[in-house]
Amino acid sequence: MMRTFPLMKLAKLAFRNLFRNKRRTGLLLLILAIGSSSLIIVGGFLDDLMVHMREDFIHTQNGHIQVSRMGFVEEGVSSPLDFLIDDFPRLSRLLLEEKHVVQVIPRLKLRGIASAGQSSIAVQLIGVQPSAEASMGEYRHTKKSNASFQIMDGRNLNQDDKSAAVVGGALLKNLFLSVNGSINFLTVRQAGALDGGDYSVVGSFQTFMKSFDERTMMIPLDAAQKILGKADAVNSIFLILDSTDRTDPVLSRIRTLLKEHQLTYEVIPWYQQADYYHQCRSFLDKIFTSVILLMMAIFAFTVSNVMTLVLRERTREFGTMMALGNYRVTIFGMILIEAVFLGALSATLGLMTGYLLSQLISWIGIPMPPPPQGTAGYEAVIALSWPLLAKVALLTVLAPIVGAVIPAIQCTRNSIVRALGYV
């Protein structure tokens, strides 16, 4: 008469079978745990790189949210003076009503030519509020990391400066100029008149983007507004939030707030302008996915080879079970349950090991060179997240199951007579 084990008894039997050969099981657990913990460290390292790049972009380039006139994002690069905000003080007070907005950072961008001696380069001049800009650029990825906006030589701007400028280190080098030198900026007003000024270079700065440092100089906002002859005029306002994770909820509330006050402004989150970030994110995600697939294949083949050997040694046991009336599917299920237990134990051990190693590596820190198109090195840590841990855990559980399928099928295809007579 055919019969089968209840699921709980079958699971209990499968768990006991897993430790019949402790050395072999221990070896498999070690291989899978080392592999999964390595994936956690690699994935956490790549995630940290992207967090660092994201936060540096936010705190030097565009803030968490940018508020500007409609069309500024698409057309403002070529004609920033066509998209001026004339009521910045009122708009600033309104935006600060959102409780998660920590800072409101105004910027006025002008396109023109910077020259020093016989060298001239097309640049963007940014009018900034020195104290607000310095506060925004103080973000540090870790305690040992440099600030997002670093003054490499000289000093930063202050409120009392009238004709001072800080210049990107790369731009300063291209102009063959040094700190305390003089730089001339020439631009065209909306009416077509030429205007500009001479500025004393009080410092050179460095950000994570080499292209930004090569074409940017900053002067006090008042001085930039004086060039245009328009007080309180800016063409973009950056909002710095207390957490990047709150970008979307705050974005929605800001849009609602502006609509309630019948104000038509373009409100853009940081990720809609971070093309370089998204390119890097996509590239690294593909690399990590390839590593995961390769690791899963290694796990599956390793488990398959070991289980093939183990199950052959138990062929007579399976023959006896079938002779006593057990279904073949019962034996197949028991083998898969053993693989599930193996994967679950490996995932648990791997997650614990990966977590401890990640904390140790983060405590020590990893000095890194500048990323591609970057100018500044940084200190890397291992950024752990629930999606990463869940992905690695799922892989570690699934790989032994996949690896056990073929050996399990081979075992259940044997006839009872052949299985009982197997030597």
N, C-alpha and C positions, 0 to 999 in steps of 0.2 A: 504494500500500500504506500503510495507516494505521500510524503509529508515535508514540512519545512519548519524552520525555527521561527518563533516570534521575533520581531525586529529587535527588541531590547536584548534578548538572549544572543541573537546573532551579532549585535554590536559588542556585547561583552566578550563573546568568543573571539571576534576580530581584534579587539584591543589586546587580549591576552596573547593571541598569535603574533602580534606585532613585536612582542618582547621575548619570543622564544629564542631568538638569536640576538642577544643584546649588543654584541660587537657590530654585527652587520647593520642593525637598526640604528645604532649610535653613529656609525659612519654616514649613513644616509641623512640622519638628522643634522649632522655637522655640515655636510655639503650644502644642504638646502638652507640651513640657517646662515652660513657664511655668505651664500649667494644673495639671500634676501636682505641681509644687513648691508651688503655692499650696494645693492640697488637703492636702499634708503639713503645711504651716504651720497651716492652719485646724484640721485634725484633731488635731495636736499641741497646739495651744492649748486646745481643748476637753478633751482628755485630761488636760492639766495642771490645768485647773480642777477636774476631778473628783478627781484625786489629792489636790489641796490640800484640797478639801472632805472627802474620805474621811479623810485623816490628822488634820485638825482635829477631826472628829467622834470619831475613835478616842482622841485624846489629851486630850479634854475631857469627853466624854459617857459612853462605854461601854467603852473599852479594846478590844483585839483580841478578847478572849474574856471573857465575864461568867459567873461561877459564883454561883449563888444557890439558895435552896430551891425545890423543885418548885412551879410555879405563880406564882412571883414576877413573871415577865415579863408575864403576862396580868392578874393580880389585884393585884400589889404596888403599882400606882400609887394605888389607892384605899385600900389597907390594908397599908402597908409593915411595920407592927409585927407582922403575923401570919406573917411570913416571916423571922424573925431567925436568923442563924447564931451559935450560942453558942460554937463551938470554933474561932474564927478562927486563933489561933496555930498549932494543930496542922495545920489545913487549909493554912495558908500555907506551912509547912515541906514539906508533901507536894507542893504545886503547884510549888514551886521545884526539885523534882527533875527536872522537864522542862528540858533544857538550853537550849532556845530561849526560855524565859520569863525576861525581863530584870527585870521588876518585878511585885510583887503589891500591888495597891492596894485597901485596904478602904474602904468607904463605908457610912455609916449615914444613911438618909434619913428625915426626919420631916416630916409635913404639919402646917401650922398657920397662924397669923395673925401677920404682922409689923406692928408699929405704931411710929410716931414722931410725937409731937405729936398732931394730930387726924387723921392719915392712917393707914389700915389696909389691908393687902393680903394676900390668901391667897398663901402662898409655900411652897417646899420648903426646909427647912434640911438641909444635908449636913454630917455629921461626917466630917472627913478627917484623915489623918496629914499634917501640913504639909510635911515634907521629901519624902515620896513623891509627894504631889500636885503640888508644885512641879516635881519632876523629870519627871513625866509631861507637864506642860504646857509644857515647854521646847522641844518640837518646833518647828522652823523649816522652812518649805517651801524657802526659799533662804537664803543667807547674809544677804541684805538684808531678808528678811521678818521681821515681828514674830513673837513666840512665840505658840503656839496659845492659851495662857492668859496674858493681859497684865494687869499691875497698872497701872491708869491713873492712880491717885492714892493717895498714902499708901504702905503697904507690905503685904507678904504676911504670912500667919500664920507663927509659929514655934513650936517645941516648948514654950517657956516660957509661952505665952499660956494663960490660964485662962478669961477672960470677954471674949475679943476675937472679932471677926467681920470677914470680908471680904464685901462685898455687890456684886452685879451693878450696874454703872454705871446701867443703865436702871431698875432697882428703886430705887436710891438717889435718882434723879431723880424717880421717881413718888411717893416718900415725902417729897419736899422736904427731904431730909436731905443732909448733907455729911460728909466724912471727919472723924473725931474726935467725931462726934455719938454719941448713944446710941439703940439700937434694941431694942425688946422683942419677944420671940417667945413665943407661947402655943400649946401643943399639947395633945392628949388622949392619955393613956396607954391601954394595952389594957383596964385595969379601968374606964376611964371618968373617972379623975381628971384634973384640969387640972394642967399643969406647964409649965415654960418658964424664961425667965430674961432678964435685961437684959445687953446686950452693947455693948461699945464698938467702933464702926466704925473699924478701923485702916487700911482700904484699900478701893478699889473695883476690880473686875476687868471684863474684857471678853473674850468668846469670839466665835467666828464666828456663833453662833446668838443672834439678838436675843431670841427667846422664852425661852431659857435665862437670859439676863442679866436679864430682866424679872421673874423669879420665884424667884431663887436667892440664898441667903446661905450662907456656909460658916463653920463654927466647928471648933476642934480636936476630934478624935474622942473624946478623954476627956471633954470637956465635954458632947458629945451623949449619950454613954453614961451620964453622970451624971444627965441628965434622965430617962432610963428606969430608972435604978438597976440597970443590967446591965453589968458590966465585960466587955470582950472581945466584946460583941455587935455584929454588923454585919448588914446585909441584902443586901449584894452585894460581890463581890470581882472586881476587874478585873485581867486579865493583860495586860501589855505585852510584846510579843514583839520579837525583834531584826529581824524583817522581816514586813510585812503579807502577803507572798506565802506565808508558812509557816502562815497561820491554819488552813487545813483539816487539814494533817497533825498539827499540835499539838493541834487540837480532838479529833481521833480518839484520840490518845495520852492526853490528859487524861481523856476519858471512860472509856477502858480502865483507866487508873490508879485512878480513883475506884471503878470496879466491882470491881477486885481487892481494894480495901480495904473493900468492902461499904458504900460511902457513896452515898447517893442524892441527888445534886444536879443541878440544871438547868445545863447547860453550853451557852451560846449564843454563836455568833460575832457579830462586829460587824454583819455585813451583814443579819442577820435583824431588827435593830432600827433600821436606818438608812432609814426610810421616805422622809424628805426627800431623802436621797442618791439613792435609786432613782428617785424621781420626776424629779429633775434629770437623772439619767443617761439615762432613757428619753426625756425631752424633747430633750436635746442629741443623742442618737443618731438620733432621727427627723430633726432639722434637718440633721445631717451626711449622712444617707442621701439626703435630698432634694437637697442640694448635689452629692453624687456623681452622682446620676441626671441632674441638670441638666447637669453638666459632661460626662458621658458623651454626652449628646445633642448638646451643642455640638461635642465632638470628632468624633463620627460624622458630623454634617452638614458640618463643615469638611473632613474627609478625603474625604467623598463628593463634594463640589463640586469639590475640586481634582483628585481622581482621575478624575472624569468628563471634565474638560477634558484631562487628560494622556492618558487612554486613547483619546479621540477622535483626538488627534494621532497615535496609534499604530495606527489602524484598519487601514491598509494593511499594517503589519508583521504584525498578527494574521492578515490575509487571506493573506499569503505563507506564514505558518506552517501554516495549514490547507491551503493548496494543496500544500505539501510533505508532507502526510500526518499532521500532528499532530492529536490529538484535541482537541475543544473543551474537554473537562475539563482538558487539559494547560494550555491558556491560562488557564482559570479558576483553576486551582491556582497558576500562576505569579503571577497578580495578587494572590491571597490571601497568597502567601509574601512578596511585596513589602510588603503591609500588615503582616504579622507582623514583618518586619525594621524597618519604620518604627516600629511600636509598641514593639519591644524597644529600639531606639536612643533613642526618646523617653523611655521609662521609665528607662533608665539615666541619661540626661542629667538628667531630672527628679528622680530620687532623689539624685543627686549635688548638684544645685543646692539642692534642698529641705533636705538635710542641712547643707550649709554655711550657708545662710540661717538655719536653726533654731539652729545653734550661735552664730551672730552675734547673733541676737535674744535668745537665752538669756543670753548674756554681758552684753548691754546691760540686759536686763530690761524688763518692761512694767508700769508702775504701773497698778494696777486699782482701781476703786472697790469698795465692799462689794457682794457678790452679793445677789440677792433674799433678804429676811428675814435678811440678815447685818448686822453692825455694824462690821466692820473691813475696810479695804482690804488689798490684798496685792500682791506682785510676781509677775507671771506669767512663765513660761518656756515653751518648746516641748518637750513631752514626746514623744520618739520611741519607738515600740514596733514590734516585728516585725509584729504583725497590721496595724497602720496602714500600714506601708511595703508589705507584701504586697498589701493591698487597693488601694492607689493604683497599684502596679505592674501588677496584674491589670487594673484599669480602663484604664490607659494602653495596654496591649497589646491588649485586646479592642475598644476603641473604633475604631481604624483598620480592624480586621478587619470589624466590623459595617458601617462606612462604605463599605468596598470591595465588599461583596457585590452591591449593585444595579448599580454601574457595570460590574462583572465579568460579571454576567448579561447586561447589554445588549450588551457586546462580543462575547460568545460566541454571541449569537442572530443576528448578521449572517451572510448567506450569503457564500460565498467570492467570487462575482462582485461583489457590492455592496461588500464590504470592499476588494477590489483596486482598484475604481474610485472609492473614496472620496477626495474632495478637501477 
